[in-house]
Amino acid sequence: MYTLLISQKLIHRIFRHLLLFVSMVILFSWVAASRSDDGTPNRELLLMVILNAVFFFGYAYLTVYLLIPKLLVRKRYLLFSGLFFLAGIVLSLLKFACSDFIFYQAIAAESDVTGRNSLLASLMINTKDMTFIVALFALVKFARDRYILDHQIREIHRKRMEAELKLLEHHMDPHAIFNNFNSLYSISINKKELLRPTLKKLKSLLHYLFDESKKDKVPLVREVEMIDNYIGLEKLRFGDRLRVSFSSEGAMDGLKIAPLILYSFVENCFVHGAGEDPSSSWINIELSVKDTRLYFMAANSVSEHARMTRAQRKAGANENSLRRLELQYPNSHRVTIRERKNNHQVELNVSL
């Protein structure tokens, strides 16, 4: 039904116009038959209504598809009014050449003026009758066009958001991956016993980044597992030079979240926190779930060098994650960013 109403296919458009024409003929035939008291046979009355409907709809098509777009929309009001009135008179003359039936008089016999007034009066009455169909036709077309326009705007907005989300989801720092491959090389030489578990973590991490992250939502437990793997790999890379703590609590079964939302904040801690001066840095990640509400906190120390470039970091560090939250969790999340002298902290409260 939805496709039938808005589709631009020729067969659907023809069907819509025929449906409207037949509906009007049936309606007006019923009204004319119920109000007419001159004994006109129903078959003859139906033919007269159909004949009137042809001219009525002709007037509507001429107005809606020619006069309105060519003149009224372009604000040529005087010319539109003149041609609209002239077209009504001409079509009324043509109709009277085929039938002298005036529809309005068929449903309101007391308004019969043909016997007392001139042909011009009859033309004016018939033109007035036709403007009713024109107004109805224009109203239906306007409502349909407005609906289609709103639908197209919503569709464009949805596709724009989807495209923006795809770009944001795949805007990851490649250094994080390259650094882990460098760590693998170092481990393969100095700590061969750690090579297998490290490869397992990295495999799981890459699978999540390049496969599962393409989904709209992923299980929260997978996002947490991915963060745990990433932190484990970074711990191997930094060793004892960096203090890292990660805790998670609460029932997560059945809950889903947009992929990489939390990961981006964690990655930011290592890139802009530990990456500046790992020997004196610390990172603290906390995650808790209560019912369907998620609380997440990511904090990291800020070195002297990082403080000098804080303005740059504030401009782009969490920008992608914040934008994704706006798009995917509108009016259902709260983010607090605390910039202190020696540390940077992000707190996220979101309803899943």
C-alpha positions in Angstrom: 0.0 0.0 0.0 2.8 2.3 0.9 4.6 1.7 -2.5 1.3 2.2 -4.3 0.8 5.7 -2.7 4.3 7.1 -3.4 5.7 5.1 -6.3 6.5 7.0 -9.5 6.1 4.0 -11.7 3.6 4.7 -14.5 1.3 1.7 -13.7 1.0 2.9 -10.1 0.4 6.5 -11.1 -2.3 5.4 -13.6 -3.9 3.2 -10.9 -4.0 6.1 -8.4 -5.6 8.5 -10.8 -8.2 5.9 -12.0 -9.0 5.1 -8.3 -9.6 8.8 -7.5 -11.7 9.3 -10.7 -13.9 6.2 -10.0 -14.3 7.1 -6.4 -15.5 10.6 -7.3 -17.9 9.3 -9.9 -19.4 6.8 -7.5 -19.7 9.4 -4.7 -21.3 12.1 -6.9 -23.5 9.5 -8.7 -24.9 8.4 -5.3 -25.3 12.1 -4.2 -27.0 13.1 -7.4 -29.3 10.0 -7.4 -30.3 10.6 -3.8 -31.1 14.3 -4.4 -32.6 14.3 -7.9 -36.4 14.4 -8.0 -37.0 14.6 -11.7 -37.1 10.8 -12.3 -33.9 10.7 -14.4 -32.9 7.0 -14.9 -29.8 6.0 -12.9 -28.0 4.9 -16.0 -28.5 8.3 -17.7 -27.6 10.0 -14.5 -24.4 8.0 -14.2 -23.4 8.8 -17.8 -23.9 12.5 -17.1 -21.8 12.4 -13.9 -19.0 10.6 -15.8 -19.2 13.3 -18.6 -19.0 16.0 -16.0 -16.2 14.2 -14.2 -14.1 14.1 -17.4 -14.3 17.9 -17.7 -13.8 18.4 -14.0 -10.7 16.3 -13.9 -9.4 17.9 -17.1 -9.7 21.2 -15.3 -7.9 19.8 -12.3 -5.0 18.3 -14.4 -4.6 21.6 -16.4 -4.4 23.6 -13.1 -2.3 21.2 -11.0 0.2 20.1 -13.6 0.4 23.3 -15.8 -0.9 26.5 -14.3 0.3 26.0 -10.7 3.9 24.9 -11.5 4.3 27.3 -14.4 2.6 30.4 -13.0 1.5 30.2 -9.3 4.8 28.7 -8.0 6.7 31.5 -9.9 4.5 34.1 -8.2 2.7 35.2 -11.4 -0.5 35.5 -9.5 -2.5 37.8 -11.9 -1.7 35.7 -15.0 -2.5 32.5 -13.1 -5.9 33.9 -11.9 -6.8 35.1 -15.4 -5.9 31.8 -17.1 -7.5 29.7 -14.4 -10.8 31.6 -14.8 -10.6 31.5 -18.6 -9.8 27.8 -18.7 -12.9 27.2 -16.5 -15.2 29.1 -18.8 -13.8 27.4 -22.0 -14.1 23.9 -20.5 -17.6 24.8 -19.3 -18.6 25.8 -22.8 -17.2 22.5 -24.2 -19.0 20.6 -21.6 -22.3 22.3 -22.4 -21.7 21.4 -26.0 -22.0 17.8 -24.9 -24.4 18.1 -22.0 -26.4 20.9 -20.3 -26.2 19.0 -17.0 -25.0 21.2 -14.1 -23.9 18.9 -11.3 -24.6 21.4 -8.5 -28.2 21.7 -9.5 -28.6 17.9 -9.5 -27.8 17.8 -5.8 -29.6 21.1 -5.0 -32.6 21.4 -7.2 -33.7 24.6 -5.4 -30.8 26.4 -6.9 -32.0 26.0 -10.5 -31.2 29.2 -12.3 -31.1 28.0 -15.9 -34.6 29.1 -16.6 -34.1 32.6 -15.3 -30.6 33.6 -16.0 -28.3 33.7 -19.0 -25.8 31.2 -20.3 -23.1 33.2 -18.5 -24.7 32.4 -15.2 -24.8 28.7 -16.1 -21.1 28.8 -17.1 -20.2 30.5 -13.8 -22.1 27.8 -11.8 -20.4 25.0 -13.8 -17.0 26.6 -13.4 -17.6 26.9 -9.6 -18.5 23.2 -9.5 -15.3 22.3 -11.3 -13.1 24.4 -8.9 -14.3 22.0 -6.1 -12.6 19.1 -7.8 -9.6 21.2 -8.7 -9.2 22.1 -5.0 -9.7 18.5 -3.9 -7.2 17.2 -6.5 -4.6 19.9 -5.6 -5.0 19.1 -1.9 -4.5 15.4 -2.4 -1.4 16.0 -4.6 0.0 18.5 -2.2 -0.4 16.1 0.7 1.2 13.3 -1.3 4.1 15.4 -2.5 4.7 16.7 1.0 4.7 13.2 2.4 7.2 12.1 -0.3 9.4 15.1 0.4 9.4 14.4 4.1 10.2 10.7 3.4 13.0 11.6 1.1 14.4 14.1 3.6 14.3 11.4 6.3 15.9 8.9 4.0 18.7 11.4 3.0 19.3 12.2 6.7 19.4 8.4 7.6 21.9 7.7 4.8 24.0 10.7 5.7 24.2 9.5 9.3 25.0 5.9 8.2 27.8 7.2 6.0 29.1 9.4 8.8 29.0 6.5 11.2 30.9 4.3 8.8 33.6 6.9 8.5 33.7 7.4 12.2 33.8 3.7 13.0 36.7 3.1 10.8 38.7 6.1 11.8 41.1 4.3 14.1 44.7 5.0 14.9 46.8 2.6 12.8 49.7 3.1 15.2 47.9 1.0 17.8 48.1 -2.0 15.4 51.6 -1.3 14.2 52.9 -1.0 17.7 51.5 -4.4 18.6 53.2 -6.0 15.6 56.5 -4.5 16.8 55.7 -5.9 20.2 55.3 -9.4 18.7 58.7 -9.1 17.1 60.3 -8.2 20.4 58.4 -11.0 22.2 59.4 -13.6 19.6 63.1 -12.8 20.4 63.1 -12.1 24.1 60.0 -13.9 25.6 59.0 -16.7 23.3 56.7 -18.2 26.0 54.4 -15.2 25.6 54.2 -15.4 21.9 51.2 -17.8 21.7 48.9 -16.0 24.1 49.9 -12.7 22.6 49.0 -13.9 19.1 45.7 -15.1 20.4 44.9 -11.7 21.8 45.9 -9.9 18.7 43.9 -12.3 16.5 40.8 -11.7 18.6 41.4 -7.9 18.5 41.9 -7.8 14.7 38.8 -9.9 14.2 36.7 -7.5 16.2 38.2 -4.4 14.5 37.7 -5.6 11.0 34.7 -7.9 11.2 32.4 -7.5 14.2 32.8 -3.7 14.2 30.8 -3.5 11.0 27.6 -4.5 12.8 25.2 -1.9 14.2 25.4 -3.4 17.7 27.5 -6.0 19.3 27.2 -7.8 22.7 28.5 -5.7 25.5 30.6 -8.6 26.7 32.4 -8.7 23.4 33.3 -5.0 23.6 34.6 -5.5 27.1 36.6 -8.6 26.0 38.1 -6.6 23.2 39.1 -3.8 25.6 40.7 -6.4 27.9 42.6 -7.9 25.0 43.8 -4.5 23.9 44.9 -3.5 27.4 46.7 -6.9 27.7 48.6 -6.2 24.5 49.6 -2.7 25.6 50.8 -4.0 29.0 53.1 -6.4 27.1 54.4 -3.5 25.1 55.0 -1.1 28.0 55.8 -3.6 30.6 56.5 -2.3 34.1 56.9 1.3 32.8 53.2 1.8 32.9 50.6 1.3 35.6 47.3 0.1 34.2 44.1 -0.9 36.0 40.9 -2.2 34.5 37.8 -3.3 36.3 34.3 -4.3 35.1 31.3 -5.4 37.1 27.6 -6.0 36.6 25.4 -8.3 34.6 26.1 -7.8 30.9 24.3 -10.7 29.3 21.8 -9.7 26.7 23.0 -6.1 26.5 24.3 -4.7 23.2 26.3 -1.6 22.4 27.6 0.2 19.3 31.0 -1.3 18.5 34.2 0.6 19.3 32.5 3.3 21.3 34.2 2.4 24.6 37.4 1.1 22.8 38.1 4.6 21.3 38.2 6.2 24.8 40.6 3.4 26.0 42.8 3.8 23.0 42.9 7.5 23.5 44.3 6.9 27.0 47.2 4.9 25.7 47.9 7.2 22.7 47.7 10.5 24.5 48.6 9.4 28.0 51.0 6.5 28.2 52.4 7.3 24.7 53.8 10.7 26.0 55.9 9.5 28.9 55.2 5.8 29.9 57.8 5.8 32.8 55.6 8.1 34.9 52.2 7.4 33.5 49.1 5.6 34.7 45.8 4.6 33.2 42.6 3.7 35.1 39.6 2.1 33.3 36.3 1.3 35.1 33.1 -0.1 33.8 29.9 -1.1 35.6 26.4 -2.1 34.6 23.2 -1.7 36.5 20.1 -2.9 34.8 20.4 -1.4 31.3 22.5 1.6 32.4 26.2 1.6 31.7 28.8 3.7 33.5 32.2 3.9 32.0 35.3 5.9 33.1 38.6 6.2 31.4 41.3 8.3 33.0 45.0 8.8 32.3 47.9 10.9 33.6 49.0 13.9 31.6 52.7 14.6 31.2 54.4 18.0 31.0 54.7 17.7 27.2 51.1 16.7 26.9 50.0 19.8 28.8 51.7 22.0 26.3 49.6 20.5 23.4 46.4 20.0 25.4 44.4 22.4 23.1 45.1 20.2 20.1 44.3 17.0 22.1 41.0 18.5 23.3 40.0 19.4 19.7 40.3 15.9 18.2 41.1 13.2 20.8 37.5 12.1 21.6 35.7 13.9 18.8 34.8 10.7 16.8 33.4 8.9 19.8 31.4 11.9 21.0 29.9 12.3 17.5 29.0 8.6 17.3 27.3 8.9 20.7 25.2 11.8 19.5 24.1 9.9 16.4 23.5 6.5 18.0 22.4 7.4 21.5 20.5 10.7 21.1 19.1 12.0 24.4 20.1 8.8 26.2 23.7 9.4 27.2 25.8 11.9 29.2 29.5 12.5 28.7 31.6 14.4 31.2 35.2 15.3 30.3 37.4 16.5 33.1 40.7 18.3 32.2 43.0 18.7 35.2 46.6 19.7 35.5 48.0 16.2 35.7 45.2 14.0 34.4 42.5 13.6 31.8 39.2 11.8 32.6 36.2 10.8 30.5 33.0 9.6 32.2 30.2 8.1 30.1 26.7 7.3 31.3 24.5 5.7 28.7 21.3 3.7 28.5 21.6 0.5 26.5 
